[in-house]
Amino acid sequence: MKRKLLSTVLAICLLHMHSFSQEINFRSAKEKETNKKALFSNAAERVSIGTNFIQKVFELPKGKGATIKFADNLQLAGEVVTNDLQPNLQTITMKCTNYPGALLTISKVTLQDGSVMYSGAILNQQSKDIIMLEKDAAGNYAWQKKNLSDLIED
């Protein structure tokens, strides 16, 4: 009985030592994003856009091809894959062909007071950059290019 107990304890110790000898290779999420390639390197850092223009994007029909020219150096071509309308929320998604693998997503939220707020992004999971639709303090919207690694906290 003592022999069986001793051999069990030794086996557990060996397994325990073996598991600690394994090398752990950890890379942070931020580091993984830093090593990706930039997709939107030709796009401007900031492109102002009016709310009337944003609203016209929501008129694009699902399943149809479209070209959206936000600026000379920010033009998207592709197919509208969704244009969903819910009470107080509309979201449109376009699969971009001129930026392979990229998606444009814009949402329009109607708040209780009747005001409208827009949010959106142009992104590709394989690239390190993203273009986000932002609203400044004056209420003006603009596409702002950012690095994903700057948005991730480790």
N, C-alpha and C positions, 0 to 999 in steps of 0.2 A: 504494500500500500504506500509506504514511504517512497519507494522507488518510482511509482507511478506519479505521485505528487511532485517529486523532484524533477522528473523528466517533463512534466507539464509546465512547471515553472520555468525550466530552462528553455523550452520551446517558445513560451510567451516572451521571455527576455530576448531571444534571438530575433523573433519577429519584430519586436519593439525596436531593437537596434537597427534592423534592416530598414524599417520605415523611416527612421531618422537619417539614414545615410542617403536617401533619395534627394537629389538636387531639385530645389524649387526655383523655377524661373518665372518671376512675377514682373509683368509690365503694367504700369498704370494705364487707365483709360486715356488719360491726357497724353501719355507717351505714344500710345497706339495711334491717336489722331494726328499727332505731330509728324509721324513718319509717312502719312498718306500724301498723295499728289494733289495739287491745286487744280480744280476744274474751271474755276471762273477767273483765271488770271488776267484775261483780256477785258473783263468787266470793270467799270469804274468803281471806286470805293463807295461812292454815294450817288444815288440817282433819285432826284425829287420826282414825285408823282402826285397828280391831283386826284381828288376823290371821284370826280366825274369819270376819269379814265379807269379807275379801279372798278367803278360800278359797271362800266361797259364790258369788263371781263366776265362778269356774271351772266351776261346775255349770250355767251358762247354755248352752243348746244352740245350735249353729251354725244360722243361717238364721232364727232367731226374733227377734221384737221383745222388748225388755227395757227396764225402767226401773230405774236404780240410784240410790238416794238415799244419798249419802255424808254429807250434812249438809243443813240447811234451805236453805242457799245454794249447794249443790253437788249437783245432781241431773242425771243423764244419761239421756236416752231415745234409743233407736235400735235398730239391728239388729246382732246378733252375726254378723260376717262370717267369723271364723275362731275355732276352738277346737281347736288342735293339741296333741296329746299325744305326746311323744317320751320315750325313757328319760331320766329326770332333768330333763326340761324340759317345761313346759306354757305355752302362750301363747294368750291370748284377745284378740281385737280387735273393737271395736264401732264402727260408723259412727254418729256422733251426729246426731240430727235436731234437737234443741233448740239445738245449737251448730253451725250449718251448716258443713260441711267439716271438722269436728273428728273425730279418731279417739282412742279410748281403747285403749291397749295395756297389758296387764299380763302379766308373765312370772313363773312360779314355778320356781325352780331347787332341786333336791334335791342337796345336797352329799354328798361321800363319807362324811362322818361321820353322815349321816342328817338333819342340820339343813336347814331350808328358808329360802330367801332370796327376797324378792319385789322386783321392779323394775317401774316403769311410768311412763306419761306420758299426758297428755291434751293434744293439740296440733292445730293447724291451720297449714299452711304459709303461709297468707295473714295470720296475726296475729303480733303481736310478743310475745305472752305464751304461757307454757306452764305446765302444772301437772304437777309431777313427784312420784312416790311416793318418799319418802325414809325411811331408817331412822336413828334417833338412837343415841347411845352406849348408851342403856338398852335398846335393842332394840325400841322402839316405832316404828310406822309412821305417817306423816302425808302428806297431799297438800300440797305446798308450791308456791305460785304464784311464778313467776320471769319475768323479761324475757329473751327470747332473746339480746338484745344483751349482757347480762351474762355469758352463757355462751360467747360467741364471742371469740376472741383474734385480733387482726389482726397 
